[in-house]
Amino acid sequence: MKQFHSFYICIDAMKKGFQQGCRRCIGLDEVFSKRNLHILANWSQNWKGIERRKKIWACARSTFEAQFKYNINALSKMRTCIVKSLRKYNKEKWCKAFF
């Protein structure tokens, strides 16, 4: 009876195939997280707190415009000037709904 002695998988080829073919379809992008961390770091210098951080990530993870508006409204209930400072950033760069 024949038996495998070893098995090799080329992860790099799978990664490149995913990046070229599937990433756009399902909306995953590692740059998304890096842009958001940068924006959150700048934004949180003025606006601190765990609840604010949770709400900003909810806005960033929104996949539909209606969901984004709902999350922005929830954030504005904390303070309207928070949303004004957040809108200075181009939402196409940090919100999934506008990629």
DAPE-V11127 format. One record per backbone hydrogen bond with DSSP energy under -1.0 kcal/mol. NH is the residue of the N-H (numbers start at 1). CO is the residue of the C=O. If there is no record, write none. Layout:
nh->NH co->CO
nh->NH co->CO
This chain:
nh->11 co->9
nh->14 co->10
nh->15 co->11
nh->16 co->12
nh->17 co->13
nh->18 co->14
nh->19 co->15
nh->20 co->16
nh->21 co->17
nh->22 co->18
nh->23 co->18
nh->26 co->22
nh->27 co->23
nh->28 co->23
nh->34 co->30
nh->35 co->31
nh->36 co->32
nh->37 co->33
nh->38 co->34
nh->39 co->35
nh->40 co->36
nh->41 co->37
nh->42 co->38
nh->43 co->39
nh->44 co->40
nh->46 co->43
nh->47 co->43
nh->53 co->49
nh->54 co->50
nh->55 co->51
nh->56 co->52
nh->57 co->53
nh->58 co->54
nh->59 co->55
nh->60 co->56
nh->61 co->57
nh->68 co->64
nh->69 co->65
nh->70 co->66
nh->71 co->67
nh->72 co->68
nh->73 co->69
nh->74 co->70
nh->75 co->71
nh->76 co->72
nh->77 co->73
nh->78 co->75
nh->79 co->75
nh->84 co->80
nh->85 co->81
nh->86 co->82
nh->87 co->83
nh->89 co->86
nh->93 co->90
nh->95 co->91
nh->96 co->60
nh->97 co->62
nh->98 co->95
nh->99 co->96
